[in-house]
Amino acid sequence: MQSFENIFKRANIQSIRQHLMSDMDLVEADSRTYEERVLKQEDQMLDELRVKFPDDAEYDEVTDMILDYSNTSKEVFLEIGIQCGFILARQLLFNSIEIPDA
């Protein structure tokens, strides 16, 4: 997808600096753990799906599809995050030390 490729183009120190330095509204930090945040959303979703799909077979079919999608999304964004982290680490390394000529 084109939008994923754009993430890698924006993974540079200057873009991140500009993003952090530009006038942006501060977002209130969420003090809950990652696990608490994810589980709350998951519980809300599953509760709503149980109401909409009282039949166990239908509920299982729908939740399996949603959880498969969610797991695939987590995998993709983890891979993107690792690659962006590597790009940034490489930039920091090469911008902060003098590299001798070959």
PyMOL CGO cylinders between C-alpha atoms (Angstrom):
from pymol import cmd
from pymol.cgo import CYLINDER

trace = [
    CYLINDER, 0.00, 0.00, 0.00, 1.23, 3.48, -0.85, 0.3, 1, 1, 1, 1, 1, 1,
    CYLINDER, 1.23, 3.48, -0.85, 0.50, 4.79, 2.66, 0.3, 1, 1, 1, 1, 1, 1,
    CYLINDER, 0.50, 4.79, 2.66, 2.87, 2.24, 4.19, 0.3, 1, 1, 1, 1, 1, 1,
    CYLINDER, 2.87, 2.24, 4.19, 5.66, 3.28, 1.82, 0.3, 1, 1, 1, 1, 1, 1,
    CYLINDER, 5.66, 3.28, 1.82, 5.14, 6.90, 2.89, 0.3, 1, 1, 1, 1, 1, 1,
    CYLINDER, 5.14, 6.90, 2.89, 5.84, 5.92, 6.48, 0.3, 1, 1, 1, 1, 1, 1,
    CYLINDER, 5.84, 5.92, 6.48, 9.38, 4.94, 5.55, 0.3, 1, 1, 1, 1, 1, 1,
    CYLINDER, 9.38, 4.94, 5.55, 9.90, 8.20, 3.65, 0.3, 1, 1, 1, 1, 1, 1,
    CYLINDER, 9.90, 8.20, 3.65, 8.90, 10.16, 6.77, 0.3, 1, 1, 1, 1, 1, 1,
    CYLINDER, 8.90, 10.16, 6.77, 11.16, 8.09, 9.06, 0.3, 1, 1, 1, 1, 1, 1,
    CYLINDER, 11.16, 8.09, 9.06, 13.92, 10.64, 9.30, 0.3, 1, 1, 1, 1, 1, 1,
    CYLINDER, 13.92, 10.64, 9.30, 15.22, 12.77, 12.12, 0.3, 1, 1, 1, 1, 1, 1,
    CYLINDER, 15.22, 12.77, 12.12, 14.33, 16.11, 10.54, 0.3, 1, 1, 1, 1, 1, 1,
    CYLINDER, 14.33, 16.11, 10.54, 10.72, 15.08, 9.89, 0.3, 1, 1, 1, 1, 1, 1,
    CYLINDER, 10.72, 15.08, 9.89, 10.30, 13.85, 13.45, 0.3, 1, 1, 1, 1, 1, 1,
    CYLINDER, 10.30, 13.85, 13.45, 11.92, 17.02, 14.83, 0.3, 1, 1, 1, 1, 1, 1,
    CYLINDER, 11.92, 17.02, 14.83, 9.63, 19.19, 12.71, 0.3, 1, 1, 1, 1, 1, 1,
    CYLINDER, 9.63, 19.19, 12.71, 6.59, 17.22, 13.81, 0.3, 1, 1, 1, 1, 1, 1,
    CYLINDER, 6.59, 17.22, 13.81, 7.54, 17.56, 17.48, 0.3, 1, 1, 1, 1, 1, 1,
    CYLINDER, 7.54, 17.56, 17.48, 8.48, 21.24, 17.21, 0.3, 1, 1, 1, 1, 1, 1,
    CYLINDER, 8.48, 21.24, 17.21, 5.47, 22.41, 15.18, 0.3, 1, 1, 1, 1, 1, 1,
    CYLINDER, 5.47, 22.41, 15.18, 2.50, 23.93, 16.90, 0.3, 1, 1, 1, 1, 1, 1,
    CYLINDER, 2.50, 23.93, 16.90, 0.44, 20.95, 17.88, 0.3, 1, 1, 1, 1, 1, 1,
    CYLINDER, 0.44, 20.95, 17.88, -2.18, 20.55, 20.55, 0.3, 1, 1, 1, 1, 1, 1,
    CYLINDER, -2.18, 20.55, 20.55, -0.88, 18.44, 23.36, 0.3, 1, 1, 1, 1, 1, 1,
    CYLINDER, -0.88, 18.44, 23.36, -2.75, 15.22, 23.88, 0.3, 1, 1, 1, 1, 1, 1,
    CYLINDER, -2.75, 15.22, 23.88, -3.41, 14.16, 27.44, 0.3, 1, 1, 1, 1, 1, 1,
    CYLINDER, -3.41, 14.16, 27.44, -1.23, 11.18, 28.22, 0.3, 1, 1, 1, 1, 1, 1,
    CYLINDER, -1.23, 11.18, 28.22, -3.08, 7.97, 28.98, 0.3, 1, 1, 1, 1, 1, 1,
    CYLINDER, -3.08, 7.97, 28.98, -1.75, 6.63, 32.28, 0.3, 1, 1, 1, 1, 1, 1,
    CYLINDER, -1.75, 6.63, 32.28, -3.10, 3.12, 31.75, 0.3, 1, 1, 1, 1, 1, 1,
    CYLINDER, -3.10, 3.12, 31.75, -0.73, 0.36, 30.71, 0.3, 1, 1, 1, 1, 1, 1,
    CYLINDER, -0.73, 0.36, 30.71, -0.74, -0.81, 27.11, 0.3, 1, 1, 1, 1, 1, 1,
    CYLINDER, -0.74, -0.81, 27.11, -2.42, -4.00, 28.25, 0.3, 1, 1, 1, 1, 1, 1,
    CYLINDER, -2.42, -4.00, 28.25, -5.16, -2.11, 30.11, 0.3, 1, 1, 1, 1, 1, 1,
    CYLINDER, -5.16, -2.11, 30.11, -5.83, 0.09, 27.10, 0.3, 1, 1, 1, 1, 1, 1,
    CYLINDER, -5.83, 0.09, 27.10, -6.07, -2.83, 24.68, 0.3, 1, 1, 1, 1, 1, 1,
    CYLINDER, -6.07, -2.83, 24.68, -8.13, -5.04, 26.99, 0.3, 1, 1, 1, 1, 1, 1,
    CYLINDER, -8.13, -5.04, 26.99, -10.67, -2.27, 27.65, 0.3, 1, 1, 1, 1, 1, 1,
    CYLINDER, -10.67, -2.27, 27.65, -11.26, -1.80, 23.93, 0.3, 1, 1, 1, 1, 1, 1,
    CYLINDER, -11.26, -1.80, 23.93, -11.36, -5.54, 23.35, 0.3, 1, 1, 1, 1, 1, 1,
    CYLINDER, -11.36, -5.54, 23.35, -13.90, -6.03, 26.16, 0.3, 1, 1, 1, 1, 1, 1,
    CYLINDER, -13.90, -6.03, 26.16, -16.11, -3.24, 24.79, 0.3, 1, 1, 1, 1, 1, 1,
    CYLINDER, -16.11, -3.24, 24.79, -15.98, -4.71, 21.29, 0.3, 1, 1, 1, 1, 1, 1,
    CYLINDER, -15.98, -4.71, 21.29, -16.70, -8.26, 22.42, 0.3, 1, 1, 1, 1, 1, 1,
    CYLINDER, -16.70, -8.26, 22.42, -19.57, -7.13, 24.67, 0.3, 1, 1, 1, 1, 1, 1,
    CYLINDER, -19.57, -7.13, 24.67, -21.17, -5.23, 21.79, 0.3, 1, 1, 1, 1, 1, 1,
    CYLINDER, -21.17, -5.23, 21.79, -20.69, -8.17, 19.42, 0.3, 1, 1, 1, 1, 1, 1,
    CYLINDER, -20.69, -8.17, 19.42, -22.30, -10.52, 21.94, 0.3, 1, 1, 1, 1, 1, 1,
    CYLINDER, -22.30, -10.52, 21.94, -25.38, -8.28, 21.93, 0.3, 1, 1, 1, 1, 1, 1,
    CYLINDER, -25.38, -8.28, 21.93, -25.49, -8.11, 18.13, 0.3, 1, 1, 1, 1, 1, 1,
    CYLINDER, -25.49, -8.11, 18.13, -24.71, -11.81, 17.64, 0.3, 1, 1, 1, 1, 1, 1,
    CYLINDER, -24.71, -11.81, 17.64, -26.39, -13.81, 20.41, 0.3, 1, 1, 1, 1, 1, 1,
    CYLINDER, -26.39, -13.81, 20.41, -26.00, -17.03, 18.42, 0.3, 1, 1, 1, 1, 1, 1,
    CYLINDER, -26.00, -17.03, 18.42, -22.69, -18.63, 19.49, 0.3, 1, 1, 1, 1, 1, 1,
    CYLINDER, -22.69, -18.63, 19.49, -21.77, -19.81, 15.99, 0.3, 1, 1, 1, 1, 1, 1,
    CYLINDER, -21.77, -19.81, 15.99, -22.28, -16.37, 14.44, 0.3, 1, 1, 1, 1, 1, 1,
    CYLINDER, -22.28, -16.37, 14.44, -20.49, -14.69, 17.34, 0.3, 1, 1, 1, 1, 1, 1,
    CYLINDER, -20.49, -14.69, 17.34, -17.50, -16.99, 16.96, 0.3, 1, 1, 1, 1, 1, 1,
    CYLINDER, -17.50, -16.99, 16.96, -17.36, -16.47, 13.19, 0.3, 1, 1, 1, 1, 1, 1,
    CYLINDER, -17.36, -16.47, 13.19, -17.42, -12.68, 13.47, 0.3, 1, 1, 1, 1, 1, 1,
    CYLINDER, -17.42, -12.68, 13.47, -15.00, -12.46, 16.40, 0.3, 1, 1, 1, 1, 1, 1,
    CYLINDER, -15.00, -12.46, 16.40, -12.56, -14.84, 14.68, 0.3, 1, 1, 1, 1, 1, 1,
    CYLINDER, -12.56, -14.84, 14.68, -12.51, -12.61, 11.58, 0.3, 1, 1, 1, 1, 1, 1,
    CYLINDER, -12.51, -12.61, 11.58, -12.04, -9.44, 13.64, 0.3, 1, 1, 1, 1, 1, 1,
    CYLINDER, -12.04, -9.44, 13.64, -9.30, -10.94, 15.81, 0.3, 1, 1, 1, 1, 1, 1,
    CYLINDER, -9.30, -10.94, 15.81, -7.51, -12.32, 12.72, 0.3, 1, 1, 1, 1, 1, 1,
    CYLINDER, -7.51, -12.32, 12.72, -7.59, -8.83, 11.21, 0.3, 1, 1, 1, 1, 1, 1,
    CYLINDER, -7.59, -8.83, 11.21, -6.36, -7.32, 14.47, 0.3, 1, 1, 1, 1, 1, 1,
    CYLINDER, -6.36, -7.32, 14.47, -3.49, -9.80, 14.75, 0.3, 1, 1, 1, 1, 1, 1,
    CYLINDER, -3.49, -9.80, 14.75, -2.43, -9.21, 11.15, 0.3, 1, 1, 1, 1, 1, 1,
    CYLINDER, -2.43, -9.21, 11.15, -2.51, -5.44, 11.73, 0.3, 1, 1, 1, 1, 1, 1,
    CYLINDER, -2.51, -5.44, 11.73, -0.36, -5.82, 14.86, 0.3, 1, 1, 1, 1, 1, 1,
    CYLINDER, -0.36, -5.82, 14.86, 2.17, -7.88, 12.92, 0.3, 1, 1, 1, 1, 1, 1,
    CYLINDER, 2.17, -7.88, 12.92, 2.35, -5.39, 10.06, 0.3, 1, 1, 1, 1, 1, 1,
    CYLINDER, 2.35, -5.39, 10.06, 2.70, -2.33, 12.30, 0.3, 1, 1, 1, 1, 1, 1,
    CYLINDER, 2.70, -2.33, 12.30, 5.30, -4.05, 14.48, 0.3, 1, 1, 1, 1, 1, 1,
    CYLINDER, 5.30, -4.05, 14.48, 7.37, -4.79, 11.38, 0.3, 1, 1, 1, 1, 1, 1,
    CYLINDER, 7.37, -4.79, 11.38, 6.96, -1.19, 10.21, 0.3, 1, 1, 1, 1, 1, 1,
    CYLINDER, 6.96, -1.19, 10.21, 7.96, 0.09, 13.65, 0.3, 1, 1, 1, 1, 1, 1,
    CYLINDER, 7.96, 0.09, 13.65, 11.07, -2.09, 13.72, 0.3, 1, 1, 1, 1, 1, 1,
    CYLINDER, 11.07, -2.09, 13.72, 12.09, -0.92, 10.26, 0.3, 1, 1, 1, 1, 1, 1,
    CYLINDER, 12.09, -0.92, 10.26, 11.50, 2.74, 11.12, 0.3, 1, 1, 1, 1, 1, 1,
    CYLINDER, 11.50, 2.74, 11.12, 13.50, 2.28, 14.33, 0.3, 1, 1, 1, 1, 1, 1,
    CYLINDER, 13.50, 2.28, 14.33, 16.38, 0.84, 12.33, 0.3, 1, 1, 1, 1, 1, 1,
    CYLINDER, 16.38, 0.84, 12.33, 16.23, 3.72, 9.84, 0.3, 1, 1, 1, 1, 1, 1,
    CYLINDER, 16.23, 3.72, 9.84, 16.35, 6.25, 12.67, 0.3, 1, 1, 1, 1, 1, 1,
    CYLINDER, 16.35, 6.25, 12.67, 19.13, 4.42, 14.52, 0.3, 1, 1, 1, 1, 1, 1,
    CYLINDER, 19.13, 4.42, 14.52, 21.17, 4.32, 11.33, 0.3, 1, 1, 1, 1, 1, 1,
    CYLINDER, 21.17, 4.32, 11.33, 20.64, 8.06, 10.82, 0.3, 1, 1, 1, 1, 1, 1,
    CYLINDER, 20.64, 8.06, 10.82, 21.68, 8.79, 14.40, 0.3, 1, 1, 1, 1, 1, 1,
    CYLINDER, 21.68, 8.79, 14.40, 24.78, 6.64, 14.06, 0.3, 1, 1, 1, 1, 1, 1,
    CYLINDER, 24.78, 6.64, 14.06, 25.94, 8.15, 10.78, 0.3, 1, 1, 1, 1, 1, 1,
    CYLINDER, 25.94, 8.15, 10.78, 25.03, 11.71, 11.75, 0.3, 1, 1, 1, 1, 1, 1,
    CYLINDER, 25.03, 11.71, 11.75, 26.76, 11.59, 15.12, 0.3, 1, 1, 1, 1, 1, 1,
    CYLINDER, 26.76, 11.59, 15.12, 30.15, 10.05, 14.38, 0.3, 1, 1, 1, 1, 1, 1,
    CYLINDER, 30.15, 10.05, 14.38, 32.76, 10.80, 11.82, 0.3, 1, 1, 1, 1, 1, 1,
    CYLINDER, 32.76, 10.80, 11.82, 32.91, 8.01, 9.26, 0.3, 1, 1, 1, 1, 1, 1,
    CYLINDER, 32.91, 8.01, 9.26, 36.43, 7.56, 7.85, 0.3, 1, 1, 1, 1, 1, 1,
    CYLINDER, 36.43, 7.56, 7.85, 36.79, 7.52, 4.08, 0.3, 1, 1, 1, 1, 1, 1,
    CYLINDER, 36.79, 7.52, 4.08, 37.28, 4.08, 2.57, 0.3, 1, 1, 1, 1, 1, 1,
]
cmd.load_cgo(trace, "trace")
